């Protein structure tokens, strides 16, 4: 009997589940904002956004599959175990209770429910909603084996139907053609769109959701590591394709909105204005359904992934206890407000993203470059300091003084530093140096063995 492999229907539902896990709060508001900021430079800006917002997550899922690992901790151990432990913990705190989970509530509340709540009751309304929202997410996340059903077969199809209604209206009856791009998108639209894609956190989420996909495939009876890898990559391709189409349409929505409305500080108000313009009061209800479904399904996945992986790191702490932590902490942070969350999250993302990107690329290139610790460690060391400088540079301008400014003065010598890409050249240099060291180490080991 041949090895069990997923049927087309099963693969479709795994891919839909993965798309549903990915496509949450940031995936709605950030491409809309990019579209508005890019204006007439929409094409190259969206290209950059798709590279980081779709391409990198796809590579992340592929890296999980090709390395035949069950998550980021296993992949990062090729550097060393202490680094793997620290990096995995930081990554899951970012996409879990510290940043990604808390921002789901203010986004879904401000876009979806605030129009129906009196301003005087806004603080209380946000607090009550945050408790109800995370209570629902916790309830769904209690049983990881059911996530494909909850997210892939129920929540995601409902979300896509609601979003399709809005996007069809945007395509059929466009509001405008966009205006001149902002300064950054005039100068380097592709690079600006690329770093804007960091905010979705999807490259980080790809490393986190890998364990959910692998577990779902195993639960369907696929046991051969090679077949699990193939099915994981196929599901990633399907999810990435769906995201790319929706990102492009949402960016068009943001660009065209300038035909009727003034620029907004983020994508949330743009979505609200557009939905109301097309459908009136019903548009507010439609948008509430879209955003709450989007955020809820992502919350379920993030809480479950947090519990799964941290239980691996801390086996003495039960899964149910960990998901409770991942549910309670975001309730507290969510009530700080969206702008405060984004202000803190952005510098951390500029720091951790380069480390995630290099880990993904090294894992994908192991058939060519090998798995030498010299290679993995050297690339990571060469990336670490520039990534830290990129993170410091993303701090609010009021922080740019004293020791921070002194460090930033060194950062300006790095190509691409002004655009949050100061890590790229050092990473390539680290790759070259690491490869040479790996070859020398291999030669020395062979010579020693022969002797």
PLY file of the C-alpha trace (Angstrom):
ply
format ascii 1.0
element vertex 451
property float x
property float y
property float z
element edge 450
property int vertex1
property int vertex2
end_header
0.00 0.00 0.00
1.35 3.45 -0.94
1.97 6.29 1.45
-1.11 8.24 2.55
-1.35 11.67 0.97
-3.96 14.41 1.25
-6.87 14.44 -1.17
-7.53 17.65 -3.09
-10.40 18.47 -0.76
-8.27 17.95 2.34
-5.46 20.01 0.85
-7.91 22.78 0.03
-9.18 22.89 3.61
-5.62 22.87 5.03
-4.71 25.75 2.71
-7.89 27.60 3.64
-7.14 27.07 7.31
-3.60 28.44 6.88
-4.93 31.46 4.98
-7.47 32.02 7.72
-4.78 31.88 10.40
-2.64 34.38 8.51
-5.30 36.85 7.43
-6.11 38.86 10.51
-6.11 42.45 11.69
-2.96 43.75 10.04
-3.76 41.98 6.80
-6.87 44.12 6.47
-5.60 47.54 7.46
-1.96 47.62 6.29
-2.47 46.97 2.55
-5.28 49.54 2.57
-2.93 52.09 4.13
-0.16 51.21 1.68
-2.58 51.82 -1.19
-3.50 55.23 0.15
0.10 56.28 0.82
1.40 54.95 -2.50
-1.28 56.57 -4.62
-0.13 56.62 -8.25
2.93 54.52 -7.31
0.61 51.67 -6.35
2.13 49.03 -8.63
5.73 49.02 -7.32
4.56 49.63 -3.74
2.26 46.60 -3.82
5.04 44.55 -5.40
7.29 45.33 -2.42
4.46 44.63 0.00
3.72 41.28 -1.63
7.37 40.23 -1.45
7.47 40.64 2.33
3.77 40.13 3.08
3.25 37.04 0.89
6.62 35.87 -0.42
8.34 35.65 2.95
5.45 33.82 4.67
5.39 31.34 1.78
9.14 30.80 2.16
8.62 30.38 5.90
6.02 27.65 5.38
8.25 26.06 2.74
11.20 26.14 5.15
9.15 24.29 7.76
8.22 21.70 5.16
11.63 21.27 3.48
13.52 21.10 6.77
11.00 18.45 7.93
10.85 20.21 11.28
7.76 20.87 13.34
8.46 24.50 14.15
10.84 27.40 14.54
12.58 26.00 17.63
13.79 22.95 15.73
14.97 25.12 12.82
16.80 27.60 15.05
18.68 24.85 16.86
20.96 24.72 13.83
22.44 27.91 15.25
22.59 26.72 18.85
20.12 25.70 21.52
20.32 28.85 23.72
19.72 31.06 20.67
16.89 28.82 19.50
15.25 29.07 22.91
15.59 32.87 23.12
14.58 33.55 19.51
11.56 31.25 19.70
10.41 32.83 22.94
10.79 36.38 21.54
9.00 35.46 18.32
6.02 33.91 20.11
5.75 36.80 22.55
5.65 39.19 19.56
3.01 37.32 17.61
1.28 36.27 20.81
0.36 38.16 23.97
2.59 41.25 23.54
1.78 42.62 20.06
-0.17 40.61 17.48
-2.90 39.35 19.80
-3.54 42.65 21.65
-3.85 44.65 18.43
-6.66 42.39 17.19
-9.08 43.85 19.73
-8.67 47.62 19.15
-8.70 47.07 15.39
-11.87 44.99 15.42
-13.48 47.29 17.98
-12.57 50.63 16.38
-13.47 49.52 12.86
-16.35 47.18 13.59
-18.12 48.22 16.79
-17.18 51.83 17.61
-19.75 53.25 15.12
-22.49 51.62 17.21
-21.16 52.73 20.63
-21.54 56.20 22.11
-18.11 57.89 22.46
-18.70 58.40 26.19
-18.90 54.61 26.60
-15.88 53.86 24.40
-13.45 52.85 27.15
-15.96 50.56 28.84
-17.06 49.18 25.49
-13.47 48.29 24.52
-12.88 46.60 27.89
-16.05 44.49 27.69
-15.40 43.58 24.05
-11.80 42.55 24.78
-12.99 40.12 27.46
-15.71 38.62 25.23
-13.40 38.43 22.20
-10.59 36.61 23.96
-13.00 34.37 25.84
-14.34 33.20 22.48
-10.82 32.76 21.06
-9.77 30.78 24.14
-12.81 28.52 23.85
-11.98 27.63 20.24
-8.25 27.18 20.97
-8.83 24.64 23.77
-8.83 21.77 21.26
-6.04 22.17 18.68
-7.29 19.16 16.71
-10.49 21.06 15.90
-8.81 24.17 14.48
-9.04 23.00 10.85
-12.79 22.65 11.29
-13.31 25.92 13.17
-11.02 28.08 11.02
-10.78 26.28 7.68
-14.38 25.16 7.25
-16.46 27.72 9.15
-14.88 31.07 10.01
-12.71 31.58 6.90
-15.47 30.88 4.31
-17.83 33.23 6.18
-15.11 35.90 6.26
-14.35 35.54 2.53
-18.02 35.86 1.57
-18.41 39.07 3.59
-15.15 40.58 2.28
-15.99 39.64 -1.32
-19.18 41.72 -1.14
-17.15 44.83 -0.27
-14.32 44.21 -2.74
-16.66 43.51 -5.66
-18.23 46.91 -5.08
-14.76 48.51 -5.03
-13.84 46.92 -8.39
-17.18 47.47 -10.13
-17.60 51.10 -9.04
-14.20 52.66 -8.23
-14.15 55.95 -6.33
-11.06 57.42 -7.95
-7.64 56.76 -9.41
-5.40 57.82 -6.54
-3.23 60.88 -5.95
0.46 61.64 -5.73
2.33 59.25 -3.43
3.82 60.36 -0.13
7.53 61.21 -0.05
8.79 57.72 0.85
6.74 56.07 -1.88
7.92 58.66 -4.40
11.58 57.89 -3.66
11.65 54.10 -3.24
8.14 52.62 -3.55
9.28 48.98 -3.70
11.49 49.19 -0.61
8.91 51.22 1.32
6.22 48.67 0.46
8.59 45.87 1.46
9.18 47.18 4.98
5.47 48.03 5.32
4.86 44.30 4.90
6.74 43.70 8.17
3.71 45.03 10.02
1.57 42.06 9.01
3.96 39.87 11.07
3.23 37.05 8.62
6.83 35.93 8.09
6.98 35.42 11.86
3.53 33.84 11.87
4.62 31.40 9.14
7.23 29.98 11.49
4.63 29.82 14.25
1.75 28.34 12.25
3.97 25.65 10.76
3.35 23.41 13.77
-0.43 23.78 13.36
-0.26 22.80 9.67
2.03 19.84 10.34
-0.22 18.62 13.17
-3.34 19.01 11.01
-1.75 16.98 8.21
-0.68 14.26 10.67
-4.18 14.15 12.14
-5.47 13.33 8.64
-3.30 10.23 8.58
-0.22 11.43 6.66
2.86 10.10 8.46
5.75 10.04 5.96
8.00 13.10 6.59
8.55 13.69 2.86
4.81 13.66 2.14
4.12 15.95 5.11
6.71 18.36 3.68
5.10 18.29 0.22
1.58 18.83 1.58
2.79 21.64 3.85
4.32 23.48 0.90
1.22 22.95 -1.27
-1.00 24.36 1.48
1.37 27.34 1.77
1.15 28.05 -1.96
-2.65 28.02 -1.83
-2.77 30.32 1.21
-0.19 32.71 -0.32
-2.14 32.94 -3.57
-5.33 33.87 -1.74
-3.49 36.50 0.32
-1.84 38.06 -2.75
-5.18 38.59 -4.51
-6.82 40.14 -1.46
-3.80 42.36 -0.70
-3.87 43.78 -4.21
-7.61 44.48 -4.04
-7.37 46.06 -0.58
-4.51 48.28 -1.78
-6.67 49.41 -4.69
-9.45 50.18 -2.21
-7.05 52.37 -0.21
-5.76 54.19 -3.28
-9.22 54.86 -4.72
-10.59 56.10 -1.38
-8.65 59.34 -1.85
-11.14 60.16 -4.59
-13.73 60.76 -1.85
-11.96 61.00 1.52
-8.94 62.70 3.10
-5.85 60.73 4.13
-6.19 58.74 7.35
-3.62 57.79 10.00
-4.14 54.04 9.40
-6.20 51.68 7.29
-9.07 51.32 9.75
-10.85 54.64 9.10
-10.34 54.16 5.35
-12.18 50.83 5.44
-14.97 52.32 7.54
-15.43 55.28 5.19
-15.44 53.11 2.07
-17.89 50.56 3.46
-20.25 53.33 4.52
-19.94 55.08 1.16
-20.95 51.97 -0.77
-23.59 50.46 1.52
-24.61 53.17 3.99
-25.45 51.96 7.53
-25.50 48.36 6.26
-21.84 48.86 5.33
-20.95 49.38 8.97
-22.58 46.05 9.84
-20.83 44.32 6.94
-17.47 45.73 7.99
-18.05 44.68 11.60
-18.63 41.10 10.43
-15.53 41.19 8.20
-13.13 42.54 10.79
-14.37 40.51 13.77
-14.23 37.25 11.80
-10.76 38.13 10.48
-9.43 38.89 13.93
-11.12 35.99 15.71
-9.76 33.25 13.46
-6.23 34.65 13.69
-6.52 34.91 17.47
-7.47 31.24 17.67
-4.41 30.24 15.66
-1.99 32.48 17.57
-3.21 31.30 20.98
-3.02 27.66 19.93
0.46 28.06 18.37
1.68 29.86 21.50
0.42 27.03 23.70
1.84 24.27 21.48
5.33 25.69 21.14
5.82 27.00 24.65
4.68 23.64 25.98
7.55 22.18 23.94
9.96 24.70 25.50
8.44 24.38 28.98
7.02 20.84 29.16
6.26 21.23 32.86
3.65 23.90 32.02
0.46 22.39 30.52
-0.98 23.57 27.19
-4.22 24.73 28.84
-2.28 26.92 31.28
-0.23 28.50 28.49
-3.22 29.40 26.35
-4.80 30.98 29.41
-1.73 33.25 29.70
-1.96 34.00 25.97
-5.59 34.98 26.51
-5.40 37.08 29.69
-2.32 39.21 28.92
-3.69 40.54 25.60
-6.85 41.69 27.38
-4.67 43.98 29.51
-2.48 45.24 26.65
-5.38 45.66 24.21
-6.89 48.42 26.31
-3.75 50.56 25.89
-4.97 51.46 22.37
-3.92 50.58 18.82
-1.48 53.46 18.24
0.42 52.67 21.46
0.68 48.99 20.50
1.97 49.83 17.02
4.48 52.36 18.38
6.08 49.68 20.57
5.73 46.81 18.11
7.32 48.47 15.09
10.91 48.75 16.46
10.76 45.16 17.74
9.60 43.96 14.30
12.47 45.79 12.58
14.81 43.89 14.91
13.35 40.40 14.75
12.32 40.31 11.07
15.89 40.18 9.68
16.70 37.30 12.04
13.59 35.43 10.88
14.33 36.12 7.20
17.91 34.85 7.41
16.80 31.74 9.31
14.15 31.00 6.67
16.55 31.50 3.76
19.34 29.44 5.36
16.87 26.63 6.03
15.69 26.69 2.41
19.27 26.68 1.08
20.51 23.75 3.17
20.49 21.40 0.12
23.06 23.75 -1.44
24.91 25.28 1.52
24.61 22.50 4.08
23.79 22.82 7.78
27.16 23.81 9.23
26.91 25.65 12.56
29.69 27.91 11.30
27.43 29.07 8.48
24.27 29.53 10.57
26.10 31.23 13.44
28.14 33.60 11.28
25.13 34.81 9.29
23.16 35.33 12.51
25.99 37.25 14.22
26.50 39.48 11.17
22.75 40.17 11.03
22.16 40.70 14.74
23.82 44.09 15.29
22.49 45.80 12.11
19.02 44.44 12.93
19.30 46.00 16.39
20.27 49.32 14.80
17.29 49.07 12.41
15.06 48.53 15.43
16.50 51.56 17.24
16.03 53.65 14.10
12.33 52.72 14.07
11.84 54.16 17.57
9.85 57.41 17.80
11.97 60.46 16.91
11.78 61.68 20.52
13.98 58.71 21.50
16.74 59.62 19.04
19.20 61.19 21.49
22.00 60.14 23.81
23.28 56.60 23.38
20.55 55.79 20.86
21.67 58.61 18.57
25.32 57.61 18.98
24.51 54.08 17.84
22.38 55.36 14.97
25.32 57.41 13.73
27.12 54.13 13.07
24.04 52.71 11.38
24.05 55.39 8.69
27.19 53.83 7.23
25.15 50.74 6.30
23.58 50.66 2.81
19.78 50.69 3.02
19.75 51.77 6.67
17.41 54.70 6.01
14.80 52.24 4.74
15.10 49.68 7.55
17.29 47.38 5.46
20.71 48.04 6.98
21.03 44.34 7.79
21.04 43.11 4.18
24.68 43.75 3.18
26.11 42.46 6.52
23.95 39.33 6.19
25.34 38.62 2.71
28.86 39.25 4.00
28.16 36.88 6.89
26.98 34.27 4.39
30.26 34.50 2.48
32.42 34.39 5.61
30.34 31.58 7.13
30.58 29.48 3.98
34.39 29.84 3.92
34.61 28.92 7.63
32.31 25.94 7.05
34.52 24.68 4.22
37.69 25.11 6.31
36.06 23.29 9.25
34.93 20.45 7.00
38.41 20.20 5.44
40.04 20.16 8.87
37.64 17.46 10.09
38.30 15.32 7.01
42.06 15.77 7.30
41.95 14.90 11.00
39.85 11.82 10.27
42.27 10.63 7.61
45.26 11.27 9.87
0 1
1 2
2 3
3 4
4 5
5 6
6 7
7 8
8 9
9 10
10 11
11 12
12 13
13 14
14 15
15 16
16 17
17 18
18 19
19 20
20 21
21 22
22 23
23 24
24 25
25 26
26 27
27 28
28 29
29 30
30 31
31 32
32 33
33 34
34 35
35 36
36 37
37 38
38 39
39 40
40 41
41 42
42 43
43 44
44 45
45 46
46 47
47 48
48 49
49 50
50 51
51 52
52 53
53 54
54 55
55 56
56 57
57 58
58 59
59 60
60 61
61 62
62 63
63 64
64 65
65 66
66 67
67 68
68 69
69 70
70 71
71 72
72 73
73 74
74 75
75 76
76 77
77 78
78 79
79 80
80 81
81 82
82 83
83 84
84 85
85 86
86 87
87 88
88 89
89 90
90 91
91 92
92 93
93 94
94 95
95 96
96 97
97 98
98 99
99 100
100 101
101 102
102 103
103 104
104 105
105 106
106 107
107 108
108 109
109 110
110 111
111 112
112 113
113 114
114 115
115 116
116 117
117 118
118 119
119 120
120 121
121 122
122 123
123 124
124 125
125 126
126 127
127 128
128 129
129 130
130 131
131 132
132 133
133 134
134 135
135 136
136 137
137 138
138 139
139 140
140 141
141 142
142 143
143 144
144 145
145 146
146 147
147 148
148 149
149 150
150 151
151 152
152 153
153 154
154 155
155 156
156 157
157 158
158 159
159 160
160 161
161 162
162 163
163 164
164 165
165 166
166 167
167 168
168 169
169 170
170 171
171 172
172 173
173 174
174 175
175 176
176 177
177 178
178 179
179 180
180 181
181 182
182 183
183 184
184 185
185 186
186 187
187 188
188 189
189 190
190 191
191 192
192 193
193 194
194 195
195 196
196 197
197 198
198 199
199 200
200 201
201 202
202 203
203 204
204 205
205 206
206 207
207 208
208 209
209 210
210 211
211 212
212 213
213 214
214 215
215 216
216 217
217 218
218 219
219 220
220 221
221 222
222 223
223 224
224 225
225 226
226 227
227 228
228 229
229 230
230 231
231 232
232 233
233 234
234 235
235 236
236 237
237 238
238 239
239 240
240 241
241 242
242 243
243 244
244 245
245 246
246 247
247 248
248 249
249 250
250 251
251 252
252 253
253 254
254 255
255 256
256 257
257 258
258 259
259 260
260 261
261 262
262 263
263 264
264 265
265 266
266 267
267 268
268 269
269 270
270 271
271 272
272 273
273 274
274 275
275 276
276 277
277 278
278 279
279 280
280 281
281 282
282 283
283 284
284 285
285 286
286 287
287 288
288 289
289 290
290 291
291 292
292 293
293 294
294 295
295 296
296 297
297 298
298 299
299 300
300 301
301 302
302 303
303 304
304 305
305 306
306 307
307 308
308 309
309 310
310 311
311 312
312 313
313 314
314 315
315 316
316 317
317 318
318 319
319 320
320 321
321 322
322 323
323 324
324 325
325 326
326 327
327 328
328 329
329 330
330 331
331 332
332 333
333 334
334 335
335 336
336 337
337 338
338 339
339 340
340 341
341 342
342 343
343 344
344 345
345 346
346 347
347 348
348 349
349 350
350 351
351 352
352 353
353 354
354 355
355 356
356 357
357 358
358 359
359 360
360 361
361 362
362 363
363 364
364 365
365 366
366 367
367 368
368 369
369 370
370 371
371 372
372 373
373 374
374 375
375 376
376 377
377 378
378 379
379 380
380 381
381 382
382 383
383 384
384 385
385 386
386 387
387 388
388 389
389 390
390 391
391 392
392 393
393 394
394 395
395 396
396 397
397 398
398 399
399 400
400 401
401 402
402 403
403 404
404 405
405 406
406 407
407 408
408 409
409 410
410 411
411 412
412 413
413 414
414 415
415 416
416 417
417 418
418 419
419 420
420 421
421 422
422 423
423 424
424 425
425 426
426 427
427 428
428 429
429 430
430 431
431 432
432 433
433 434
434 435
435 436
436 437
437 438
438 439
439 440
440 441
441 442
442 443
443 444
444 445
445 446
446 447
447 448
448 449
449 450
